[in-house]
């Protein structure tokens, strides 16, 4: 597994911040690092990360646990496509 993906999954498992704004900022940084560390990416992976960043901004407001679960599922699929 890509080390950036593993680091992100570890963050999702261990981070206990309940403030959605703080969580959103941390996740966005992880997604950026992950996208840089997974290069070269195929088109599907690129679009999936872009979609995750958009969802982070516009969906699941105030429900950190739901977003955490969604991100875990999506990132696992992203890694399988690499």
PyMOL Python script that loads the backbone (N, CA, C, O; Angstrom):
from pymol import cmd

cmd.read_pdbstr("""\
ATOM      1  N   UNK A   1       0.847  -1.178   0.000  1.00  0.00           N
ATOM      2  CA  UNK A   1       0.000   0.000   0.000  1.00  0.00           C
ATOM      3  C   UNK A   1       0.892   1.240   0.000  1.00  0.00           C
ATOM      4  O   UNK A   1       1.919   1.281   0.677  1.00  0.00           O
ATOM      5  N   UNK A   2       0.494   2.221  -0.750  1.00  0.00           N
ATOM      6  CA  UNK A   2       1.214   3.485  -0.809  1.00  0.00           C
ATOM      7  C   UNK A   2       1.320   4.088   0.594  1.00  0.00           C
ATOM      8  O   UNK A   2       0.340   4.092   1.340  1.00  0.00           O
ATOM      9  N   UNK A   3       2.480   4.586   0.951  1.00  0.00           N
ATOM     10  CA  UNK A   3       2.692   5.111   2.309  1.00  0.00           C
ATOM     11  C   UNK A   3       1.812   6.322   2.602  1.00  0.00           C
ATOM     12  O   UNK A   3       1.398   6.517   3.745  1.00  0.00           O
ATOM     13  N   UNK A   4       1.519   7.138   1.591  1.00  0.00           N
ATOM     14  CA  UNK A   4       0.648   8.297   1.802  1.00  0.00           C
ATOM     15  C   UNK A   4      -0.793   7.858   2.064  1.00  0.00           C
ATOM     16  O   UNK A   4      -1.496   8.455   2.879  1.00  0.00           O
ATOM     17  N   UNK A   5      -1.215   6.824   1.375  1.00  0.00           N
ATOM     18  CA  UNK A   5      -2.556   6.280   1.599  1.00  0.00           C
ATOM     19  C   UNK A   5      -2.636   5.688   3.000  1.00  0.00           C
ATOM     20  O   UNK A   5      -3.612   5.918   3.714  1.00  0.00           O
ATOM     21  N   UNK A   6      -1.622   4.932   3.398  1.00  0.00           N
ATOM     22  CA  UNK A   6      -1.607   4.340   4.733  1.00  0.00           C
ATOM     23  C   UNK A   6      -1.605   5.420   5.813  1.00  0.00           C
ATOM     24  O   UNK A   6      -2.300   5.295   6.821  1.00  0.00           O
ATOM     25  N   UNK A   7      -0.837   6.463   5.605  1.00  0.00           N
ATOM     26  CA  UNK A   7      -0.798   7.579   6.562  1.00  0.00           C
ATOM     27  C   UNK A   7      -2.180   8.216   6.700  1.00  0.00           C
ATOM     28  O   UNK A   7      -2.604   8.562   7.803  1.00  0.00           O
ATOM     29  N   UNK A   8      -2.875   8.369   5.580  1.00  0.00           N
ATOM     30  CA  UNK A   8      -4.212   8.958   5.607  1.00  0.00           C
ATOM     31  C   UNK A   8      -5.200   8.046   6.328  1.00  0.00           C
ATOM     32  O   UNK A   8      -6.009   8.517   7.128  1.00  0.00           O
ATOM     33  N   UNK A   9      -5.141   6.753   6.052  1.00  0.00           N
ATOM     34  CA  UNK A   9      -6.031   5.811   6.737  1.00  0.00           C
ATOM     35  C   UNK A   9      -5.748   5.793   8.238  1.00  0.00           C
ATOM     36  O   UNK A   9      -6.677   5.709   9.042  1.00  0.00           O
ATOM     37  N   UNK A  10      -4.476   5.871   8.620  1.00  0.00           N
ATOM     38  CA  UNK A  10      -4.122   5.948  10.043  1.00  0.00           C
ATOM     39  C   UNK A  10      -4.694   7.213  10.668  1.00  0.00           C
ATOM     40  O   UNK A  10      -5.216   7.177  11.782  1.00  0.00           O
ATOM     41  N   UNK A  11      -4.596   8.324   9.958  1.00  0.00           N
ATOM     42  CA  UNK A  11      -5.171   9.584  10.438  1.00  0.00           C
ATOM     43  C   UNK A  11      -6.669   9.423  10.678  1.00  0.00           C
ATOM     44  O   UNK A  11      -7.178   9.845  11.716  1.00  0.00           O
ATOM     45  N   UNK A  12      -7.377   8.816   9.728  1.00  0.00           N
ATOM     46  CA  UNK A  12      -8.823   8.637   9.868  1.00  0.00           C
ATOM     47  C   UNK A  12      -9.165   7.767  11.069  1.00  0.00           C
ATOM     48  O   UNK A  12     -10.177   7.994  11.732  1.00  0.00           O
ATOM     49  N   UNK A  13      -8.327   6.772  11.353  1.00  0.00           N
ATOM     50  CA  UNK A  13      -8.579   5.885  12.488  1.00  0.00           C
ATOM     51  C   UNK A  13      -8.257   6.530  13.830  1.00  0.00           C
ATOM     52  O   UNK A  13      -8.932   6.264  14.824  1.00  0.00           O
ATOM     53  N   UNK A  14      -7.229   7.378  13.867  1.00  0.00           N
ATOM     54  CA  UNK A  14      -6.737   7.895  15.143  1.00  0.00           C
ATOM     55  C   UNK A  14      -7.214   9.295  15.488  1.00  0.00           C
ATOM     56  O   UNK A  14      -7.313   9.641  16.665  1.00  0.00           O
ATOM     57  N   UNK A  15      -7.505  10.094  14.493  1.00  0.00           N
ATOM     58  CA  UNK A  15      -7.911  11.482  14.747  1.00  0.00           C
ATOM     59  C   UNK A  15      -9.265  11.500  15.447  1.00  0.00           C
ATOM     60  O   UNK A  15     -10.202  10.820  15.027  1.00  0.00           O
ATOM     61  N   UNK A  16      -9.359  12.282  16.516  1.00  0.00           N
ATOM     62  CA  UNK A  16     -10.619  12.328  17.260  1.00  0.00           C
ATOM     63  C   UNK A  16     -11.206  13.733  17.320  1.00  0.00           C
ATOM     64  O   UNK A  16     -12.091  13.998  18.133  1.00  0.00           O
ATOM     65  N   UNK A  17     -10.727  14.630  16.474  1.00  0.00           N
ATOM     66  CA  UNK A  17     -11.246  15.994  16.445  1.00  0.00           C
ATOM     67  C   UNK A  17     -12.693  15.965  15.967  1.00  0.00           C
ATOM     68  O   UNK A  17     -12.989  15.364  14.934  1.00  0.00           O
ATOM     69  N   UNK A  18     -13.583  16.595  16.692  1.00  0.00           N
ATOM     70  CA  UNK A  18     -15.004  16.592  16.352  1.00  0.00           C
ATOM     71  C   UNK A  18     -15.414  17.855  15.599  1.00  0.00           C
ATOM     72  O   UNK A  18     -16.548  17.948  15.129  1.00  0.00           O
ATOM     73  N   UNK A  19     -14.517  18.818  15.478  1.00  0.00           N
ATOM     74  CA  UNK A  19     -14.831  20.047  14.765  1.00  0.00           C
ATOM     75  C   UNK A  19     -14.685  19.803  13.264  1.00  0.00           C
ATOM     76  O   UNK A  19     -13.598  19.470  12.792  1.00  0.00           O
ATOM     77  N   UNK A  20     -15.767  19.966  12.520  1.00  0.00           N
ATOM     78  CA  UNK A  20     -15.747  19.639  11.099  1.00  0.00           C
ATOM     79  C   UNK A  20     -14.778  20.523  10.324  1.00  0.00           C
ATOM     80  O   UNK A  20     -14.119  20.050   9.398  1.00  0.00           O
ATOM     81  N   UNK A  21     -14.682  21.792  10.687  1.00  0.00           N
ATOM     82  CA  UNK A  21     -13.768  22.699   9.994  1.00  0.00           C
ATOM     83  C   UNK A  21     -12.324  22.257  10.120  1.00  0.00           C
ATOM     84  O   UNK A  21     -11.595  22.223   9.129  1.00  0.00           O
ATOM     85  N   UNK A  22     -11.903  21.917  11.337  1.00  0.00           N
ATOM     86  CA  UNK A  22     -10.535  21.431  11.547  1.00  0.00           C
ATOM     87  C   UNK A  22     -10.304  20.119  10.806  1.00  0.00           C
ATOM     88  O   UNK A  22      -9.274  19.925  10.160  1.00  0.00           O
ATOM     89  N   UNK A  23     -11.278  19.227  10.912  1.00  0.00           N
ATOM     90  CA  UNK A  23     -11.192  17.933  10.243  1.00  0.00           C
ATOM     91  C   UNK A  23     -11.055  18.132   8.731  1.00  0.00           C
ATOM     92  O   UNK A  23     -10.224  17.494   8.084  1.00  0.00           O
ATOM     93  N   UNK A  24     -11.872  19.018   8.184  1.00  0.00           N
ATOM     94  CA  UNK A  24     -11.866  19.284   6.747  1.00  0.00           C
ATOM     95  C   UNK A  24     -10.492  19.789   6.286  1.00  0.00           C
ATOM     96  O   UNK A  24      -9.985  19.347   5.255  1.00  0.00           O
ATOM     97  N   UNK A  25      -9.901  20.697   7.034  1.00  0.00           N
ATOM     98  CA  UNK A  25      -8.584  21.225   6.662  1.00  0.00           C
ATOM     99  C   UNK A  25      -7.514  20.135   6.690  1.00  0.00           C
ATOM    100  O   UNK A  25      -6.688  20.042   5.783  1.00  0.00           O
ATOM    101  N   UNK A  26      -7.538  19.315   7.737  1.00  0.00           N
ATOM    102  CA  UNK A  26      -6.559  18.226   7.847  1.00  0.00           C
ATOM    103  C   UNK A  26      -6.717  17.220   6.707  1.00  0.00           C
ATOM    104  O   UNK A  26      -5.732  16.784   6.110  1.00  0.00           O
ATOM    105  N   UNK A  27      -7.953  16.861   6.416  1.00  0.00           N
ATOM    106  CA  UNK A  27      -8.213  15.890   5.347  1.00  0.00           C
ATOM    107  C   UNK A  27      -7.762  16.451   4.004  1.00  0.00           C
ATOM    108  O   UNK A  27      -7.167  15.733   3.200  1.00  0.00           O
ATOM    109  N   UNK A  28      -8.038  17.718   3.760  1.00  0.00           N
ATOM    110  CA  UNK A  28      -7.637  18.309   2.487  1.00  0.00           C
ATOM    111  C   UNK A  28      -6.119  18.259   2.322  1.00  0.00           C
ATOM    112  O   UNK A  28      -5.627  17.966   1.232  1.00  0.00           O
ATOM    113  N   UNK A  29      -5.381  18.538   3.381  1.00  0.00           N
ATOM    114  CA  UNK A  29      -3.917  18.447   3.319  1.00  0.00           C
ATOM    115  C   UNK A  29      -3.463  17.021   3.024  1.00  0.00           C
ATOM    116  O   UNK A  29      -2.548  16.804   2.230  1.00  0.00           O
ATOM    117  N   UNK A  30      -4.107  16.054   3.668  1.00  0.00           N
ATOM    118  CA  UNK A  30      -3.766  14.649   3.417  1.00  0.00           C
ATOM    119  C   UNK A  30      -4.078  14.259   1.969  1.00  0.00           C
ATOM    120  O   UNK A  30      -3.294  13.554   1.333  1.00  0.00           O
ATOM    121  N   UNK A  31      -5.208  14.711   1.454  1.00  0.00           N
ATOM    122  CA  UNK A  31      -5.564  14.385   0.070  1.00  0.00           C
ATOM    123  C   UNK A  31      -4.563  14.990  -0.911  1.00  0.00           C
ATOM    124  O   UNK A  31      -4.206  14.353  -1.902  1.00  0.00           O
ATOM    125  N   UNK A  32      -4.113  16.203  -0.645  1.00  0.00           N
ATOM    126  CA  UNK A  32      -3.106  16.821  -1.515  1.00  0.00           C
ATOM    127  C   UNK A  32      -1.795  16.047  -1.474  1.00  0.00           C
ATOM    128  O   UNK A  32      -1.202  15.765  -2.515  1.00  0.00           O
ATOM    129  N   UNK A  33      -1.342  15.701  -0.261  1.00  0.00           N
ATOM    130  CA  UNK A  33      -0.101  14.923  -0.122  1.00  0.00           C
ATOM    131  C   UNK A  33      -0.224  13.576  -0.815  1.00  0.00           C
ATOM    132  O   UNK A  33       0.696  13.114  -1.491  1.00  0.00           O
ATOM    133  N   UNK A  34      -1.385  12.958  -0.629  1.00  0.00           N
ATOM    134  CA  UNK A  34      -1.614  11.645  -1.212  1.00  0.00           C
ATOM    135  C   UNK A  34      -1.593  11.722  -2.740  1.00  0.00           C
ATOM    136  O   UNK A  34      -1.010  10.860  -3.399  1.00  0.00           O
ATOM    137  N   UNK A  35      -2.222  12.742  -3.297  1.00  0.00           N
ATOM    138  CA  UNK A  35      -2.245  12.864  -4.758  1.00  0.00           C
ATOM    139  C   UNK A  35      -0.841  13.114  -5.309  1.00  0.00           C
ATOM    140  O   UNK A  35      -0.516  12.644  -6.399  1.00  0.00           O
ATOM    141  N   UNK A  36      -0.016  13.839  -4.579  1.00  0.00           N
ATOM    142  CA  UNK A  36       1.362  14.061  -5.016  1.00  0.00           C
ATOM    143  C   UNK A  36       2.193  12.783  -4.890  1.00  0.00           C
ATOM    144  O   UNK A  36       3.064  12.521  -5.720  1.00  0.00           O
ATOM    145  N   UNK A  37       1.926  11.993  -3.858  1.00  0.00           N
ATOM    146  CA  UNK A  37       2.695  10.782  -3.618  1.00  0.00           C
ATOM    147  C   UNK A  37       2.296   9.605  -4.482  1.00  0.00           C
ATOM    148  O   UNK A  37       3.037   8.627  -4.574  1.00  0.00           O
ATOM    149  N   UNK A  38       1.142   9.681  -5.113  1.00  0.00           N
ATOM    150  CA  UNK A  38       0.656   8.567  -5.931  1.00  0.00           C
ATOM    151  C   UNK A  38       0.943   8.770  -7.415  1.00  0.00           C
ATOM    152  O   UNK A  38       0.478   7.989  -8.246  1.00  0.00           O
ATOM    153  N   UNK A  39       1.687   9.787  -7.750  1.00  0.00           N
ATOM    154  CA  UNK A  39       1.955  10.040  -9.171  1.00  0.00           C
ATOM    155  C   UNK A  39       2.881   9.001  -9.742  1.00  0.00           C
ATOM    156  O   UNK A  39       3.786   8.559  -9.034  1.00  0.00           O
ATOM    157  N   UNK A  40       2.716   8.586 -10.965  1.00  0.00           N
ATOM    158  CA  UNK A  40       1.668   9.030 -11.881  1.00  0.00           C
ATOM    159  C   UNK A  40       0.338   8.344 -11.564  1.00  0.00           C
ATOM    160  O   UNK A  40       0.299   7.155 -11.248  1.00  0.00           O
ATOM    161  N   UNK A  41      -0.734   9.102 -11.654  1.00  0.00           N
ATOM    162  CA  UNK A  41      -2.074   8.571 -11.416  1.00  0.00           C
ATOM    163  C   UNK A  41      -2.780   8.398 -12.753  1.00  0.00           C
ATOM    164  O   UNK A  41      -2.520   9.114 -13.720  1.00  0.00           O
ATOM    165  N   UNK A  42      -3.677   7.427 -12.772  1.00  0.00           N
ATOM    166  CA  UNK A  42      -4.509   7.318 -13.969  1.00  0.00           C
ATOM    167  C   UNK A  42      -5.672   8.308 -13.844  1.00  0.00           C
ATOM    168  O   UNK A  42      -5.875   8.908 -12.789  1.00  0.00           O
ATOM    169  N   UNK A  43      -6.411   8.469 -14.903  1.00  0.00           N
ATOM    170  CA  UNK A  43      -7.497   9.463 -14.925  1.00  0.00           C
ATOM    171  C   UNK A  43      -8.543   9.188 -13.847  1.00  0.00           C
ATOM    172  O   UNK A  43      -9.036  10.118 -13.208  1.00  0.00           O
ATOM    173  N   UNK A  44      -8.878   7.935 -13.645  1.00  0.00           N
ATOM    174  CA  UNK A  44      -9.886   7.583 -12.643  1.00  0.00           C
ATOM    175  C   UNK A  44      -9.436   8.005 -11.243  1.00  0.00           C
ATOM    176  O   UNK A  44     -10.229   8.547 -10.473  1.00  0.00           O
ATOM    177  N   UNK A  45      -8.184   7.760 -10.917  1.00  0.00           N
ATOM    178  CA  UNK A  45      -7.664   8.144  -9.606  1.00  0.00           C
ATOM    179  C   UNK A  45      -7.675   9.660  -9.436  1.00  0.00           C
ATOM    180  O   UNK A  45      -8.049  10.172  -8.381  1.00  0.00           O
ATOM    181  N   UNK A  46      -7.264  10.366 -10.475  1.00  0.00           N
ATOM    182  CA  UNK A  46      -7.271  11.824 -10.428  1.00  0.00           C
ATOM    183  C   UNK A  46      -8.685  12.347 -10.181  1.00  0.00           C
ATOM    184  O   UNK A  46      -8.893  13.207  -9.325  1.00  0.00           O
ATOM    185  N   UNK A  47      -9.652  11.827 -10.929  1.00  0.00           N
ATOM    186  CA  UNK A  47     -11.038  12.279 -10.781  1.00  0.00           C
ATOM    187  C   UNK A  47     -11.607  11.909  -9.418  1.00  0.00           C
ATOM    188  O   UNK A  47     -12.394  12.665  -8.847  1.00  0.00           O
ATOM    189  N   UNK A  48     -11.219  10.758  -8.896  1.00  0.00           N
ATOM    190  CA  UNK A  48     -11.721  10.335  -7.589  1.00  0.00           C
ATOM    191  C   UNK A  48     -11.206  11.258  -6.480  1.00  0.00           C
ATOM    192  O   UNK A  48     -11.968  11.628  -5.587  1.00  0.00           O
ATOM    193  N   UNK A  49      -9.940  11.628  -6.525  1.00  0.00           N
ATOM    194  CA  UNK A  49      -9.402  12.545  -5.511  1.00  0.00           C
ATOM    195  C   UNK A  49     -10.064  13.911  -5.639  1.00  0.00           C
ATOM    196  O   UNK A  49     -10.404  14.540  -4.637  1.00  0.00           O
ATOM    197  N   UNK A  50     -10.241  14.357  -6.855  1.00  0.00           N
ATOM    198  CA  UNK A  50     -10.918  15.644  -7.067  1.00  0.00           C
ATOM    199  C   UNK A  50     -12.337  15.608  -6.500  1.00  0.00           C
ATOM    200  O   UNK A  50     -12.781  16.559  -5.856  1.00  0.00           O
ATOM    201  N   UNK A  51     -13.039  14.506  -6.745  1.00  0.00           N
ATOM    202  CA  UNK A  51     -14.402  14.354  -6.231  1.00  0.00           C
ATOM    203  C   UNK A  51     -14.401  14.338  -4.701  1.00  0.00           C
ATOM    204  O   UNK A  51     -15.270  14.946  -4.076  1.00  0.00           O
ATOM    205  N   UNK A  52     -13.439  13.653  -4.099  1.00  0.00           N
ATOM    206  CA  UNK A  52     -13.355  13.619  -2.639  1.00  0.00           C
ATOM    207  C   UNK A  52     -13.157  15.013  -2.063  1.00  0.00           C
ATOM    208  O   UNK A  52     -13.773  15.362  -1.056  1.00  0.00           O
ATOM    209  N   UNK A  53     -12.312  15.805  -2.687  1.00  0.00           N
ATOM    210  CA  UNK A  53     -12.077  17.171  -2.208  1.00  0.00           C
ATOM    211  C   UNK A  53     -13.348  18.010  -2.325  1.00  0.00           C
ATOM    212  O   UNK A  53     -13.643  18.809  -1.436  1.00  0.00           O
ATOM    213  N   UNK A  54     -14.103  17.840  -3.410  1.00  0.00           N
ATOM    214  CA  UNK A  54     -15.361  18.568  -3.577  1.00  0.00           C
ATOM    215  C   UNK A  54     -16.386  18.122  -2.538  1.00  0.00           C
ATOM    216  O   UNK A  54     -17.075  18.953  -1.947  1.00  0.00           O
ATOM    217  N   UNK A  55     -16.487  16.824  -2.317  1.00  0.00           N
ATOM    218  CA  UNK A  55     -17.426  16.310  -1.321  1.00  0.00           C
ATOM    219  C   UNK A  55     -17.078  16.817   0.065  1.00  0.00           C
ATOM    220  O   UNK A  55     -17.965  17.123   0.862  1.00  0.00           O
ATOM    221  N   UNK A  56     -15.813  16.905   0.344  1.00  0.00           N
ATOM    222  CA  UNK A  56     -15.363  17.391   1.638  1.00  0.00           C
ATOM    223  C   UNK A  56     -15.876  18.806   1.882  1.00  0.00           C
ATOM    224  O   UNK A  56     -16.247  19.158   3.002  1.00  0.00           O
ATOM    225  N   UNK A  57     -15.892  19.608   0.830  1.00  0.00           N
ATOM    226  CA  UNK A  57     -16.361  20.986   0.957  1.00  0.00           C
ATOM    227  C   UNK A  57     -17.874  21.094   1.032  1.00  0.00           C
ATOM    228  O   UNK A  57     -18.398  21.923   1.776  1.00  0.00           O
ATOM    229  N   UNK A  58     -18.579  20.272   0.276  1.00  0.00           N
ATOM    230  CA  UNK A  58     -20.009  20.496   0.089  1.00  0.00           C
ATOM    231  C   UNK A  58     -20.934  19.473   0.730  1.00  0.00           C
ATOM    232  O   UNK A  58     -22.145  19.689   0.767  1.00  0.00           O
ATOM    233  N   UNK A  59     -20.405  18.378   1.232  1.00  0.00           N
ATOM    234  CA  UNK A  59     -21.281  17.328   1.760  1.00  0.00           C
ATOM    235  C   UNK A  59     -20.917  16.979   3.192  1.00  0.00           C
ATOM    236  O   UNK A  59     -19.851  17.353   3.682  1.00  0.00           O
ATOM    237  N   UNK A  60     -21.801  16.266   3.852  1.00  0.00           N
ATOM    238  CA  UNK A  60     -21.574  15.695   5.176  1.00  0.00           C
ATOM    239  C   UNK A  60     -21.227  16.743   6.230  1.00  0.00           C
ATOM    240  O   UNK A  60     -20.494  16.455   7.175  1.00  0.00           O
ATOM    241  N   UNK A  61     -21.740  17.930   6.074  1.00  0.00           N
ATOM    242  CA  UNK A  61     -21.420  18.983   7.035  1.00  0.00           C
ATOM    243  C   UNK A  61     -21.787  18.562   8.451  1.00  0.00           C
ATOM    244  O   UNK A  61     -22.891  18.088   8.718  1.00  0.00           O
ATOM    245  N   UNK A  62     -20.850  18.747   9.323  1.00  0.00           N
ATOM    246  CA  UNK A  62     -20.986  18.496  10.759  1.00  0.00           C
ATOM    247  C   UNK A  62     -21.061  17.023  11.136  1.00  0.00           C
ATOM    248  O   UNK A  62     -21.183  16.714  12.321  1.00  0.00           O
ATOM    249  N   UNK A  63     -20.996  16.111  10.189  1.00  0.00           N
ATOM    250  CA  UNK A  63     -21.005  14.696  10.545  1.00  0.00           C
ATOM    251  C   UNK A  63     -19.637  14.095  10.227  1.00  0.00           C
ATOM    252  O   UNK A  63     -19.433  13.488   9.175  1.00  0.00           O
ATOM    253  N   UNK A  64     -18.717  14.280  11.155  1.00  0.00           N
ATOM    254  CA  UNK A  64     -17.339  13.837  10.967  1.00  0.00           C
ATOM    255  C   UNK A  64     -17.272  12.324  10.802  1.00  0.00           C
ATOM    256  O   UNK A  64     -16.517  11.828   9.966  1.00  0.00           O
ATOM    257  N   UNK A  65     -18.048  11.587  11.584  1.00  0.00           N
ATOM    258  CA  UNK A  65     -17.998  10.124  11.507  1.00  0.00           C
ATOM    259  C   UNK A  65     -18.462   9.603  10.149  1.00  0.00           C
ATOM    260  O   UNK A  65     -17.873   8.669   9.604  1.00  0.00           O
ATOM    261  N   UNK A  66     -19.510  10.202   9.609  1.00  0.00           N
ATOM    262  CA  UNK A  66     -20.002   9.776   8.298  1.00  0.00           C
ATOM    263  C   UNK A  66     -18.965  10.083   7.217  1.00  0.00           C
ATOM    264  O   UNK A  66     -18.719   9.258   6.337  1.00  0.00           O
ATOM    265  N   UNK A  67     -18.366  11.255   7.283  1.00  0.00           N
ATOM    266  CA  UNK A  67     -17.351  11.622   6.295  1.00  0.00           C
ATOM    267  C   UNK A  67     -16.125  10.737   6.435  1.00  0.00           C
ATOM    268  O   UNK A  67     -15.536  10.323   5.437  1.00  0.00           O
ATOM    269  N   UNK A  68     -15.740  10.447   7.663  1.00  0.00           N
ATOM    270  CA  UNK A  68     -14.582   9.576   7.921  1.00  0.00           C
ATOM    271  C   UNK A  68     -14.805   8.197   7.287  1.00  0.00           C
ATOM    272  O   UNK A  68     -13.906   7.650   6.648  1.00  0.00           O
ATOM    273  N   UNK A  69     -15.993   7.647   7.466  1.00  0.00           N
ATOM    274  CA  UNK A  69     -16.329   6.344   6.898  1.00  0.00           C
ATOM    275  C   UNK A  69     -16.323   6.399   5.365  1.00  0.00           C
ATOM    276  O   UNK A  69     -15.790   5.506   4.706  1.00  0.00           O
ATOM    277  N   UNK A  70     -16.908   7.432   4.821  1.00  0.00           N
ATOM    278  CA  UNK A  70     -16.950   7.609   3.366  1.00  0.00           C
ATOM    279  C   UNK A  70     -15.533   7.727   2.799  1.00  0.00           C
ATOM    280  O   UNK A  70     -15.217   7.100   1.788  1.00  0.00           O
ATOM    281  N   UNK A  71     -14.689   8.515   3.437  1.00  0.00           N
ATOM    282  CA  UNK A  71     -13.309   8.697   2.970  1.00  0.00           C
ATOM    283  C   UNK A  71     -12.530   7.387   3.015  1.00  0.00           C
ATOM    284  O   UNK A  71     -11.773   7.075   2.096  1.00  0.00           O
ATOM    285  N   UNK A  72     -12.721   6.623   4.087  1.00  0.00           N
ATOM    286  CA  UNK A  72     -12.034   5.335   4.222  1.00  0.00           C
ATOM    287  C   UNK A  72     -12.377   4.425   3.041  1.00  0.00           C
ATOM    288  O   UNK A  72     -11.494   3.816   2.437  1.00  0.00           O
ATOM    289  N   UNK A  73     -13.664   4.343   2.724  1.00  0.00           N
ATOM    290  CA  UNK A  73     -14.111   3.499   1.609  1.00  0.00           C
ATOM    291  C   UNK A  73     -13.540   3.978   0.275  1.00  0.00           C
ATOM    292  O   UNK A  73     -13.039   3.180  -0.516  1.00  0.00           O
ATOM    293  N   UNK A  74     -13.619   5.267   0.036  1.00  0.00           N
ATOM    294  CA  UNK A  74     -13.164   5.822  -1.239  1.00  0.00           C
ATOM    295  C   UNK A  74     -11.655   5.705  -1.422  1.00  0.00           C
ATOM    296  O   UNK A  74     -11.186   5.396  -2.517  1.00  0.00           O
ATOM    297  N   UNK A  75     -10.901   5.945  -0.370  1.00  0.00           N
ATOM    298  CA  UNK A  75      -9.441   5.879  -0.473  1.00  0.00           C
ATOM    299  C   UNK A  75      -8.987   4.442  -0.698  1.00  0.00           C
ATOM    300  O   UNK A  75      -8.012   4.203  -1.410  1.00  0.00           O
ATOM    301  N   UNK A  76      -9.681   3.496  -0.103  1.00  0.00           N
ATOM    302  CA  UNK A  76      -9.357   2.088  -0.332  1.00  0.00           C
ATOM    303  C   UNK A  76      -9.578   1.740  -1.803  1.00  0.00           C
ATOM    304  O   UNK A  76      -8.758   1.047  -2.406  1.00  0.00           O
ATOM    305  N   UNK A  77     -10.671   2.213  -2.379  1.00  0.00           N
ATOM    306  CA  UNK A  77     -10.933   1.981  -3.804  1.00  0.00           C
ATOM    307  C   UNK A  77      -9.899   2.681  -4.674  1.00  0.00           C
ATOM    308  O   UNK A  77      -9.482   2.153  -5.704  1.00  0.00           O
ATOM    309  N   UNK A  78      -9.493   3.856  -4.259  1.00  0.00           N
ATOM    310  CA  UNK A  78      -8.485   4.616  -4.995  1.00  0.00           C
ATOM    311  C   UNK A  78      -7.176   3.843  -5.063  1.00  0.00           C
ATOM    312  O   UNK A  78      -6.541   3.770  -6.115  1.00  0.00           O
ATOM    313  N   UNK A  79      -6.780   3.271  -3.940  1.00  0.00           N
ATOM    314  CA  UNK A  79      -5.533   2.509  -3.876  1.00  0.00           C
ATOM    315  C   UNK A  79      -5.620   1.254  -4.749  1.00  0.00           C
ATOM    316  O   UNK A  79      -4.638   0.873  -5.385  1.00  0.00           O
ATOM    317  N   UNK A  80      -6.778   0.620  -4.780  1.00  0.00           N
ATOM    318  CA  UNK A  80      -6.941  -0.580  -5.602  1.00  0.00           C
ATOM    319  C   UNK A  80      -6.822  -0.261  -7.084  1.00  0.00           C
ATOM    320  O   UNK A  80      -6.414  -1.112  -7.874  1.00  0.00           O
ATOM    321  N   UNK A  81      -7.178   0.962  -7.464  1.00  0.00           N
ATOM    322  CA  UNK A  81      -7.097   1.362  -8.863  1.00  0.00           C
ATOM    323  C   UNK A  81      -5.708   1.758  -9.289  1.00  0.00           C
ATOM    324  O   UNK A  81      -5.467   1.984 -10.475  1.00  0.00           O
ATOM    325  N   UNK A  82      -4.772   1.849  -8.335  1.00  0.00           N
ATOM    326  CA  UNK A  82      -3.414   2.304  -8.654  1.00  0.00           C
ATOM    327  C   UNK A  82      -2.613   1.162  -9.258  1.00  0.00           C
ATOM    328  O   UNK A  82      -1.443   1.340  -9.596  1.00  0.00           O
TER     329      UNK A  82
END
""", "prot")
cmd.dss("prot")
cmd.show_as("cartoon", "prot")
cmd.util.cbc("prot")
cmd.orient("prot")
